[in-house]
């Protein structure tokens, strides 16, 4: 009975998480386009941020494997960064994991090669780790830039993104010595990891062709080996048949009288 209650609680909680995640996305859209009462939407965004922050740290404190939790919940951590409302979009990563947890694609008959490729792209290629590190470097640089350059968090985040992606519009530039040091660190660290991120994406779309060719070669080799094996089995079968015939002939041969 306890397990049934626990399952129902998990199901209800996951439904609540789904509703609040979608609500977060709608709230970001409303705030971005200045639709509705901005102060009300800001209060809702702060409430959702608090809820997801408590949810994240409670799960972090109760999990048995914190290392794996931090890896698989990287998007959840980004979704509670209080720098800009747009970070709430990272909460969609939690929704994707809930879909996998309940095997919804499998239940709906939509599970196939594309879902396996998506999982391989996110985890097997290391995309999630590089992406998380890149975001962490950009956010940390933006936060420090905001403190030392006395700029808003949104402007500092814009500066960090344009700097890390080598766009460099020049509308925001560091003027203090500490700000310039932060910029140098972002240039070396951010650009390096974003370059790795780009190469990872490129490799993912170029390697499948190579992998398919390797698979075809493996199939060809396996077919050749199977044909050779069948030929040997056929030869052995013929030899066994001849031996059986010879044994029967010897058994039926009349014994010579002494």
Protein Blocks (a to p, Z undefined) as FASTA:
>chain_A
ZZmmmmmmmmmmmmmmmmmmmmmmmmmmmmmnogajfklmmmmmmmmmmmmmmmmmmmmm
mpmblmlmmmmmmmmmmmmcckbfklmmmmmmmmmmmmmmnommmmnopacfklmmmmmm
mmmnommmmmmmmmmmmmmmmmmmmmmnopafklmmmmmmmmmnononolaccfbfklmm
mmmmmmmmmmmmmmmmmmmmmmmmmmmmmmmmmmmmmmmmmmmmmmmmmmmmmmmmmmmm
mmmmmmmmmmmpccddZZ
